[in-house]
Amino acid sequence: MNTEKTKGVLYVAIILAVLAVGYAALSAAGTYGNAVQPSSYRSFYVTASGKATAAPDVAEFTASVVTEGGKDLGSLQSQNTTAMNKVVGFVKGEGVDQKDIQTSGYNISPRYQYCQNPLSSVTPCVPTIVGYTVTQNLAVKVRDFSKIGDILSGVVSNGANSVSSLNFTIDDPTSVQAEARAQAIQKAEAQAQEIASEAGFSVGRLLSINASNNTVQPMYDYARTMSVGSAGGAAVPAPTIEPGSNEVNVSVTLQYEIK
């Protein structure tokens, strides 16, 4: 009799244990699913943007030496290199650090002579090379804004015959981006509360956040021809350069759980 009673108690204990394990497994699966699949929740999205303004601390521009001539390519390359080396020497002499001076392009392109009337020729008309053009580009960063105008004029008088793509930027925009991002998140949070209040639900957990940055930079074009400066032209006064300010925009999209 005691044996039968013992067996009954044992069966009940086993059943309870199985139920407990099953419940724990279901609970764990639910928790895991909630953690890795936030999209399974009823949710909504809000998007807002923030902006911050800061003064740029770096001026960037490109100085080019373009040398055009006949078929003696070696001579053209030598002329081009001599002129560019003089430009680089001048820039370094103005206190620009070597890490802020970079050769950004070197190109050799042939120049062709084409037939005047190829249809009237009995023999096939083949364009012939009559010379070459050598172009070397130098990307320069200037951190001392008091020297920008003098450097722009100086690279021309020292051999560059094209100066372009002058723009001002922020060397490390991290703190400015953080300011704009905080403003955007604050706006998005307020927007989420307004939407929830109007729609009659509560804002739940934050499920995801995405942010994108955009820096609006003022850009200027500045150019001089080879006839000015070292080629015999009169001295050119240094231009007055105004760096202005840069606006950093950050857009954020927040996904919230609907309660």
ROVO-86281 format. One record per residue (C-alpha): residue number from 0; y, z, x; residue in one letter. Coordinates in nm, 2 decimals, padded with zeros to 4 digits. Layout:
r num->NUM | c2->Y | c3->Z | c1->X | residu->A
...
END
This chain:
r num->0 | c2->00.00 | c3->00.00 | c1->00.00 | residu->M
r num->1 | c2->00.24 | c3->00.09 | c1->00.28 | residu->N
r num->2 | c2->00.14 | c3->-00.24 | c1->00.45 | residu->T
r num->3 | c2->00.24 | c3->-00.44 | c1->00.15 | residu->E
r num->4 | c2->00.57 | c3->-00.26 | c1->00.12 | residu->K
r num->5 | c2->00.64 | c3->-00.31 | c1->00.49 | residu->T
r num->6 | c2->00.57 | c3->-00.68 | c1->00.45 | residu->K
r num->7 | c2->00.81 | c3->-00.70 | c1->00.16 | residu->G
r num->8 | c2->01.09 | c3->-00.53 | c1->00.36 | residu->V
r num->9 | c2->01.02 | c3->-00.76 | c1->00.65 | residu->L
r num->10 | c2->01.05 | c3->-01.07 | c1->00.43 | residu->Y
r num->11 | c2->01.38 | c3->-00.96 | c1->00.29 | residu->V
r num->12 | c2->01.51 | c3->-00.89 | c1->00.64 | residu->A
r num->13 | c2->01.41 | c3->-01.23 | c1->00.75 | residu->I
r num->14 | c2->01.58 | c3->-01.40 | c1->00.46 | residu->I
r num->15 | c2->01.90 | c3->-01.20 | c1->00.51 | residu->L
r num->16 | c2->01.89 | c3->-01.29 | c1->00.88 | residu->A
r num->17 | c2->01.85 | c3->-01.66 | c1->00.80 | residu->V
r num->18 | c2->02.14 | c3->-01.65 | c1->00.55 | residu->L
r num->19 | c2->02.36 | c3->-01.47 | c1->00.80 | residu->A
r num->20 | c2->02.29 | c3->-01.73 | c1->01.07 | residu->V
r num->21 | c2->02.35 | c3->-02.02 | c1->00.83 | residu->G
r num->22 | c2->02.68 | c3->-01.87 | c1->00.72 | residu->Y
r num->23 | c2->02.79 | c3->-01.82 | c1->01.08 | residu->A
r num->24 | c2->02.70 | c3->-02.18 | c1->01.17 | residu->A
r num->25 | c2->02.89 | c3->-02.31 | c1->00.87 | residu->L
r num->26 | c2->03.19 | c3->-02.10 | c1->00.95 | residu->S
r num->27 | c2->03.18 | c3->-02.21 | c1->01.32 | residu->A
r num->28 | c2->03.15 | c3->-02.57 | c1->01.22 | residu->A
r num->29 | c2->03.45 | c3->-02.54 | c1->00.98 | residu->G
r num->30 | c2->03.66 | c3->-02.37 | c1->01.25 | residu->T
r num->31 | c2->03.56 | c3->-02.64 | c1->01.51 | residu->Y
r num->32 | c2->03.64 | c3->-02.91 | c1->01.26 | residu->G
r num->33 | c2->03.98 | c3->-02.76 | c1->01.18 | residu->N
r num->34 | c2->04.05 | c3->-02.75 | c1->01.55 | residu->A
r num->35 | c2->03.96 | c3->-03.10 | c1->01.65 | residu->V
r num->36 | c2->04.03 | c3->-03.29 | c1->01.33 | residu->Q
r num->37 | c2->04.38 | c3->-03.19 | c1->01.22 | residu->P
r num->38 | c2->04.41 | c3->-03.52 | c1->01.04 | residu->S
r num->39 | c2->04.16 | c3->-03.39 | c1->00.78 | residu->S
r num->40 | c2->04.43 | c3->-03.16 | c1->00.65 | residu->Y
r num->41 | c2->04.68 | c3->-03.26 | c1->00.39 | residu->R
r num->42 | c2->04.98 | c3->-03.31 | c1->00.60 | residu->S
r num->43 | c2->05.32 | c3->-03.48 | c1->00.62 | residu->F
r num->44 | c2->05.55 | c3->-03.61 | c1->00.90 | residu->Y
r num->45 | c2->05.92 | c3->-03.56 | c1->00.98 | residu->V
r num->46 | c2->06.12 | c3->-03.76 | c1->01.24 | residu->T
r num->47 | c2->06.45 | c3->-03.66 | c1->01.39 | residu->A
r num->48 | c2->06.66 | c3->-03.75 | c1->01.69 | residu->S
r num->49 | c2->06.88 | c3->-03.55 | c1->01.93 | residu->G
r num->50 | c2->07.13 | c3->-03.66 | c1->02.20 | residu->K
r num->51 | c2->07.29 | c3->-03.51 | c1->02.50 | residu->A
r num->52 | c2->07.56 | c3->-03.65 | c1->02.73 | residu->T
r num->53 | c2->07.59 | c3->-03.61 | c1->03.10 | residu->A
r num->54 | c2->07.79 | c3->-03.76 | c1->03.38 | residu->A
r num->55 | c2->07.59 | c3->-03.99 | c1->03.60 | residu->P
r num->56 | c2->07.54 | c3->-03.90 | c1->03.96 | residu->D
r num->57 | c2->07.40 | c3->-04.22 | c1->04.11 | residu->V
r num->58 | c2->07.55 | c3->-04.57 | c1->04.12 | residu->A
r num->59 | c2->07.31 | c3->-04.86 | c1->04.17 | residu->E
r num->60 | c2->07.38 | c3->-05.22 | c1->04.26 | residu->F
r num->61 | c2->07.22 | c3->-05.53 | c1->04.42 | residu->T
r num->62 | c2->07.37 | c3->-05.72 | c1->04.71 | residu->A
r num->63 | c2->07.24 | c3->-06.06 | c1->04.79 | residu->S
r num->64 | c2->07.27 | c3->-06.30 | c1->05.08 | residu->V
r num->65 | c2->07.21 | c3->-06.66 | c1->04.98 | residu->V
r num->66 | c2->07.18 | c3->-06.92 | c1->05.27 | residu->T
r num->67 | c2->07.15 | c3->-07.29 | c1->05.19 | residu->E
r num->68 | c2->07.10 | c3->-07.57 | c1->05.44 | residu->G
r num->69 | c2->06.88 | c3->-07.85 | c1->05.57 | residu->G
r num->70 | c2->06.52 | c3->-07.87 | c1->05.67 | residu->K
r num->71 | c2->06.54 | c3->-07.63 | c1->05.96 | residu->D
r num->72 | c2->06.39 | c3->-07.34 | c1->05.78 | residu->L
r num->73 | c2->06.37 | c3->-07.12 | c1->06.09 | residu->G
r num->74 | c2->06.75 | c3->-07.15 | c1->06.15 | residu->S
r num->75 | c2->06.82 | c3->-07.07 | c1->05.78 | residu->L
r num->76 | c2->06.60 | c3->-06.76 | c1->05.79 | residu->Q
r num->77 | c2->06.77 | c3->-06.65 | c1->06.11 | residu->S
r num->78 | c2->07.12 | c3->-06.69 | c1->05.96 | residu->Q
r num->79 | c2->07.01 | c3->-06.51 | c1->05.64 | residu->N
r num->80 | c2->06.86 | c3->-06.22 | c1->05.83 | residu->T
r num->81 | c2->07.16 | c3->-06.18 | c1->06.06 | residu->T
r num->82 | c2->07.39 | c3->-06.16 | c1->05.76 | residu->A
r num->83 | c2->07.17 | c3->-05.92 | c1->05.57 | residu->M
r num->84 | c2->07.13 | c3->-05.69 | c1->05.88 | residu->N
r num->85 | c2->07.51 | c3->-05.67 | c1->05.90 | residu->K
r num->86 | c2->07.53 | c3->-05.57 | c1->05.53 | residu->V
r num->87 | c2->07.26 | c3->-05.30 | c1->05.58 | residu->V
r num->88 | c2->07.44 | c3->-05.17 | c1->05.89 | residu->G
r num->89 | c2->07.77 | c3->-05.15 | c1->05.70 | residu->F
r num->90 | c2->07.61 | c3->-04.96 | c1->05.41 | residu->V
r num->91 | c2->07.44 | c3->-04.71 | c1->05.64 | residu->K
r num->92 | c2->07.77 | c3->-04.67 | c1->05.82 | residu->G
r num->93 | c2->07.93 | c3->-04.57 | c1->05.49 | residu->E
r num->94 | c2->07.69 | c3->-04.27 | c1->05.48 | residu->G
r num->95 | c2->07.43 | c3->-04.41 | c1->05.24 | residu->V
r num->96 | c2->07.09 | c3->-04.26 | c1->05.32 | residu->D
r num->97 | c2->06.81 | c3->-04.49 | c1->05.43 | residu->Q
r num->98 | c2->06.59 | c3->-04.39 | c1->05.14 | residu->K
r num->99 | c2->06.86 | c3->-04.53 | c1->04.90 | residu->D
r num->100 | c2->06.85 | c3->-04.88 | c1->05.07 | residu->I
r num->101 | c2->06.57 | c3->-05.11 | c1->04.97 | residu->Q
r num->102 | c2->06.49 | c3->-05.47 | c1->05.01 | residu->T
r num->103 | c2->06.42 | c3->-05.58 | c1->04.66 | residu->S
r num->104 | c2->06.35 | c3->-05.95 | c1->04.70 | residu->G
r num->105 | c2->06.31 | c3->-06.22 | c1->04.96 | residu->Y
r num->106 | c2->06.27 | c3->-06.58 | c1->04.84 | residu->N
r num->107 | c2->06.26 | c3->-06.93 | c1->05.01 | residu->I
r num->108 | c2->06.29 | c3->-07.22 | c1->04.77 | residu->S
r num->109 | c2->06.30 | c3->-07.59 | c1->04.86 | residu->P
r num->110 | c2->06.57 | c3->-07.83 | c1->04.74 | residu->R
r num->111 | c2->06.46 | c3->-08.17 | c1->04.63 | residu->Y
r num->112 | c2->06.62 | c3->-08.52 | c1->04.61 | residu->Q
r num->113 | c2->06.51 | c3->-08.70 | c1->04.30 | residu->Y
r num->114 | c2->06.50 | c3->-09.07 | c1->04.23 | residu->C
r num->115 | c2->06.81 | c3->-09.22 | c1->04.07 | residu->Q
r num->116 | c2->06.61 | c3->-09.46 | c1->03.85 | residu->N
r num->117 | c2->06.24 | c3->-09.40 | c1->03.88 | residu->P
r num->118 | c2->06.15 | c3->-09.66 | c1->03.61 | residu->L
r num->119 | c2->06.29 | c3->-09.95 | c1->03.81 | residu->S
r num->120 | c2->06.10 | c3->-09.87 | c1->04.12 | residu->S
r num->121 | c2->05.78 | c3->-10.07 | c1->04.20 | residu->V
r num->122 | c2->05.64 | c3->-09.79 | c1->04.41 | residu->T
r num->123 | c2->05.58 | c3->-09.44 | c1->04.27 | residu->P
r num->124 | c2->05.89 | c3->-09.22 | c1->04.28 | residu->C
r num->125 | c2->05.82 | c3->-08.90 | c1->04.47 | residu->V
r num->126 | c2->06.09 | c3->-08.63 | c1->04.51 | residu->P
r num->127 | c2->06.15 | c3->-08.54 | c1->04.87 | residu->T
r num->128 | c2->06.26 | c3->-08.21 | c1->05.02 | residu->I
r num->129 | c2->06.61 | c3->-08.23 | c1->05.17 | residu->V
r num->130 | c2->06.66 | c3->-07.86 | c1->05.25 | residu->G
r num->131 | c2->06.59 | c3->-07.50 | c1->05.17 | residu->Y
r num->132 | c2->06.76 | c3->-07.20 | c1->05.02 | residu->T
r num->133 | c2->06.68 | c3->-06.85 | c1->05.15 | residu->V
r num->134 | c2->06.77 | c3->-06.55 | c1->04.93 | residu->T
r num->135 | c2->06.75 | c3->-06.19 | c1->05.03 | residu->Q
r num->136 | c2->06.83 | c3->-05.90 | c1->04.78 | residu->N
r num->137 | c2->06.92 | c3->-05.55 | c1->04.87 | residu->L
r num->138 | c2->06.91 | c3->-05.26 | c1->04.62 | residu->A
r num->139 | c2->07.15 | c3->-04.98 | c1->04.70 | residu->V
r num->140 | c2->07.21 | c3->-04.64 | c1->04.56 | residu->K
r num->141 | c2->07.54 | c3->-04.47 | c1->04.62 | residu->V
r num->142 | c2->07.57 | c3->-04.10 | c1->04.55 | residu->R
r num->143 | c2->07.93 | c3->-04.05 | c1->04.67 | residu->D
r num->144 | c2->08.13 | c3->-04.20 | c1->04.39 | residu->F
r num->145 | c2->08.45 | c3->-04.19 | c1->04.60 | residu->S
r num->146 | c2->08.31 | c3->-04.47 | c1->04.82 | residu->K
r num->147 | c2->08.17 | c3->-04.71 | c1->04.55 | residu->I
r num->148 | c2->08.47 | c3->-04.94 | c1->04.54 | residu->G
r num->149 | c2->08.49 | c3->-04.97 | c1->04.92 | residu->D
r num->150 | c2->08.12 | c3->-05.03 | c1->04.95 | residu->I
r num->151 | c2->08.12 | c3->-05.30 | c1->04.69 | residu->L
r num->152 | c2->08.41 | c3->-05.48 | c1->04.87 | residu->S
r num->153 | c2->08.26 | c3->-05.41 | c1->05.21 | residu->G
r num->154 | c2->07.92 | c3->-05.56 | c1->05.16 | residu->V
r num->155 | c2->08.09 | c3->-05.89 | c1->05.06 | residu->V
r num->156 | c2->08.32 | c3->-05.89 | c1->05.37 | residu->S
r num->157 | c2->08.01 | c3->-05.82 | c1->05.58 | residu->N
r num->158 | c2->07.80 | c3->-06.11 | c1->05.46 | residu->G
r num->159 | c2->07.68 | c3->-06.07 | c1->05.10 | residu->A
r num->160 | c2->07.78 | c3->-06.35 | c1->04.88 | residu->N
r num->161 | c2->07.66 | c3->-06.20 | c1->04.55 | residu->S
r num->162 | c2->07.69 | c3->-05.85 | c1->04.42 | residu->V
r num->163 | c2->07.55 | c3->-05.77 | c1->04.07 | residu->S
r num->164 | c2->07.38 | c3->-05.53 | c1->03.83 | residu->S
r num->165 | c2->07.61 | c3->-05.23 | c1->03.90 | residu->L
r num->166 | c2->07.50 | c3->-04.95 | c1->03.68 | residu->N
r num->167 | c2->07.53 | c3->-04.57 | c1->03.67 | residu->F
r num->168 | c2->07.23 | c3->-04.34 | c1->03.61 | residu->T
r num->169 | c2->07.12 | c3->-03.98 | c1->03.63 | residu->I
r num->170 | c2->06.90 | c3->-03.91 | c1->03.92 | residu->D
r num->171 | c2->06.70 | c3->-03.63 | c1->03.75 | residu->D
r num->172 | c2->06.75 | c3->-03.65 | c1->03.37 | residu->P
r num->173 | c2->06.49 | c3->-03.37 | c1->03.30 | residu->T
r num->174 | c2->06.74 | c3->-03.10 | c1->03.19 | residu->S
r num->175 | c2->06.94 | c3->-03.35 | c1->02.98 | residu->V
r num->176 | c2->06.63 | c3->-03.47 | c1->02.81 | residu->Q
r num->177 | c2->06.52 | c3->-03.12 | c1->02.74 | residu->A
r num->178 | c2->06.86 | c3->-03.05 | c1->02.57 | residu->E
r num->179 | c2->06.83 | c3->-03.36 | c1->02.35 | residu->A
r num->180 | c2->06.47 | c3->-03.28 | c1->02.27 | residu->R
r num->181 | c2->06.54 | c3->-02.92 | c1->02.16 | residu->A
r num->182 | c2->06.81 | c3->-03.06 | c1->01.93 | residu->Q
r num->183 | c2->06.57 | c3->-03.31 | c1->01.78 | residu->A
r num->184 | c2->06.30 | c3->-03.05 | c1->01.72 | residu->I
r num->185 | c2->06.55 | c3->-02.82 | c1->01.55 | residu->Q
r num->186 | c2->06.66 | c3->-03.10 | c1->01.32 | residu->K
r num->187 | c2->06.30 | c3->-03.19 | c1->01.25 | residu->A
r num->188 | c2->06.20 | c3->-02.83 | c1->01.16 | residu->E
r num->189 | c2->06.49 | c3->-02.80 | c1->00.92 | residu->A
r num->190 | c2->06.41 | c3->-03.13 | c1->00.76 | residu->Q
r num->191 | c2->06.05 | c3->-03.02 | c1->00.71 | residu->A
r num->192 | c2->06.16 | c3->-02.70 | c1->00.53 | residu->Q
r num->193 | c2->06.39 | c3->-02.91 | c1->00.31 | residu->E
r num->194 | c2->06.12 | c3->-03.15 | c1->00.22 | residu->I
r num->195 | c2->05.87 | c3->-02.87 | c1->00.14 | residu->A
r num->196 | c2->06.12 | c3->-02.69 | c1->-00.08 | residu->S
r num->197 | c2->06.20 | c3->-03.01 | c1->-00.27 | residu->E
r num->198 | c2->05.84 | c3->-03.10 | c1->-00.32 | residu->A
r num->199 | c2->05.72 | c3->-02.75 | c1->-00.41 | residu->G
r num->200 | c2->05.49 | c3->-02.67 | c1->-00.12 | residu->F
r num->201 | c2->05.50 | c3->-02.46 | c1->00.19 | residu->S
r num->202 | c2->05.51 | c3->-02.57 | c1->00.55 | residu->V
r num->203 | c2->05.18 | c3->-02.49 | c1->00.73 | residu->G
r num->204 | c2->05.09 | c3->-02.52 | c1->01.10 | residu->R
r num->205 | c2->05.23 | c3->-02.77 | c1->01.34 | residu->L
r num->206 | c2->04.95 | c3->-03.02 | c1->01.39 | residu->L
r num->207 | c2->05.11 | c3->-03.27 | c1->01.64 | residu->S
r num->208 | c2->05.43 | c3->-03.37 | c1->01.81 | residu->I
r num->209 | c2->05.54 | c3->-03.69 | c1->01.97 | residu->N
r num->210 | c2->05.86 | c3->-03.75 | c1->02.16 | residu->A
r num->211 | c2->06.02 | c3->-04.06 | c1->02.31 | residu->S
r num->212 | c2->06.32 | c3->-04.07 | c1->02.55 | residu->N
r num->213 | c2->06.59 | c3->-04.33 | c1->02.58 | residu->N
r num->214 | c2->06.89 | c3->-04.33 | c1->02.82 | residu->T
r num->215 | c2->07.19 | c3->-04.54 | c1->02.74 | residu->V
r num->216 | c2->07.34 | c3->-04.65 | c1->03.07 | residu->Q
r num->217 | c2->07.68 | c3->-04.83 | c1->03.12 | residu->P
r num->218 | c2->07.63 | c3->-05.14 | c1->03.32 | residu->M
r num->219 | c2->07.89 | c3->-05.36 | c1->03.51 | residu->Y
r num->220 | c2->07.87 | c3->-05.69 | c1->03.68 | residu->D
r num->221 | c2->08.06 | c3->-05.74 | c1->04.00 | residu->Y
r num->222 | c2->08.05 | c3->-06.06 | c1->04.21 | residu->A
r num->223 | c2->08.23 | c3->-06.23 | c1->04.50 | residu->R
r num->224 | c2->08.18 | c3->-06.57 | c1->04.66 | residu->T
r num->225 | c2->08.11 | c3->-06.65 | c1->05.02 | residu->M
r num->226 | c2->08.46 | c3->-06.79 | c1->05.06 | residu->S
r num->227 | c2->08.60 | c3->-06.44 | c1->05.04 | residu->V
r num->228 | c2->08.58 | c3->-06.19 | c1->05.33 | residu->G
r num->229 | c2->08.39 | c3->-06.28 | c1->05.65 | residu->S
r num->230 | c2->08.40 | c3->-06.65 | c1->05.57 | residu->A
r num->231 | c2->08.78 | c3->-06.66 | c1->05.62 | residu->G
r num->232 | c2->08.93 | c3->-06.55 | c1->05.29 | residu->G
r num->233 | c2->09.20 | c3->-06.29 | c1->05.26 | residu->A
r num->234 | c2->09.10 | c3->-05.93 | c1->05.23 | residu->A
r num->235 | c2->09.01 | c3->-05.82 | c1->04.88 | residu->V
r num->236 | c2->09.12 | c3->-05.48 | c1->04.75 | residu->P
r num->237 | c2->08.84 | c3->-05.25 | c1->04.65 | residu->A
r num->238 | c2->08.78 | c3->-05.24 | c1->04.27 | residu->P
r num->239 | c2->08.85 | c3->-04.93 | c1->04.08 | residu->T
r num->240 | c2->08.51 | c3->-04.81 | c1->03.94 | residu->I
r num->241 | c2->08.48 | c3->-04.57 | c1->03.64 | residu->E
r num->242 | c2->08.13 | c3->-04.43 | c1->03.60 | residu->P
r num->243 | c2->08.19 | c3->-04.29 | c1->03.25 | residu->G
r num->244 | c2->07.90 | c3->-04.09 | c1->03.10 | residu->S
r num->245 | c2->07.54 | c3->-04.15 | c1->03.01 | residu->N
r num->246 | c2->07.39 | c3->-04.06 | c1->02.67 | residu->E
r num->247 | c2->07.03 | c3->-03.95 | c1->02.66 | residu->V
r num->248 | c2->06.86 | c3->-03.99 | c1->02.32 | residu->N
r num->249 | c2->06.52 | c3->-03.83 | c1->02.23 | residu->V
r num->250 | c2->06.33 | c3->-03.89 | c1->01.91 | residu->S
r num->251 | c2->06.06 | c3->-03.66 | c1->01.79 | residu->V
r num->252 | c2->05.80 | c3->-03.69 | c1->01.52 | residu->T
r num->253 | c2->05.63 | c3->-03.36 | c1->01.39 | residu->L
r num->254 | c2->05.32 | c3->-03.34 | c1->01.18 | residu->Q
r num->255 | c2->05.28 | c3->-03.03 | c1->00.96 | residu->Y
r num->256 | c2->05.00 | c3->-02.90 | c1->00.75 | residu->E
r num->257 | c2->05.08 | c3->-02.88 | c1->00.38 | residu->I
r num->258 | c2->05.01 | c3->-02.53 | c1->00.23 | residu->K
END
